[in-house]
């Protein structure tokens, strides 16, 4: 009876050994495949790295040729022709500006002019208010008679109203 048990143990041990051996072989196979793909990638990278200096050399030669052509063209342009070319270059560069940029430039120039006009009107308004105040002081000190005082203040107030209307219109138009 001992003999069949030993054969069974032996068979079980062999079966387990086959599984372990199979796992080891699969791991070795995967390792070989990974090493093979790494070596292929390495070769591809070396090939690309070797081609880069050649491409750079080609680009360098092209740039030198362009530089030579440009310097020849510069020598051909002189005096009045150069001025004409520069004017045309400026015109062309202005064409590349977007419509929005051009509008912004015009907008800010107008805004600066409006701000100056508004400031000037406000200064005039303050000046007229000061003149009215001084006139009142003179009237209270009896340096001016009532009729003169009324005419002077009436004129100043008329001017003040006109200026206030202009200021109001400017502020209304331009926010």
ZIRA-V789854 format. One line per field, one symbol per residue. ss: DSSP state (@ for helix, = for strand, . for the rest). psi: psi as a letter, one per 40 degrees, with the letter a starting at -180 (. if undefined). burial: + if it has 24 or more other C-alpha atoms within 12 Angstrom, else -. A space follows every 10 residues. Layout:
ss->???
psi->???
burial->???
//
This chain:
ss->.@@@@@@@@@ @@@@@@@@@@ @@@@@@@@@@ @@@@@@@@@@ @@@@@@@@@@ @@@@@@@@@@ @@@@@@@@@@ @@@@@@...@ @@@@@@@@@@ @@@@@@..@@ @@@@@@@@@@ @@@@@@@@@@ @@@@@@@@@@ @@@@@@@@@@ .....@@@@@ @@@@@@@@@@ @@@@@@@@@@ @@@@.
psi->dddddddddd dddddddddd dddddddddd dddddddddd dddddddddd dddddddddd dddddddddd ddddddhibd dddddddddd dddddehidd dddddddddd dddddddddd dddddddddd dddddddddd efdiiddddd dddddddddd dddddddddd ddde.
burial->---------- ---------- ---------- ---------- ---------- ---------- ---------- ---------- ---------- ---------- ---------- -------+-- ++--+--++- -+--++---- --------+- -++--++--+ --++--+--- -----
//
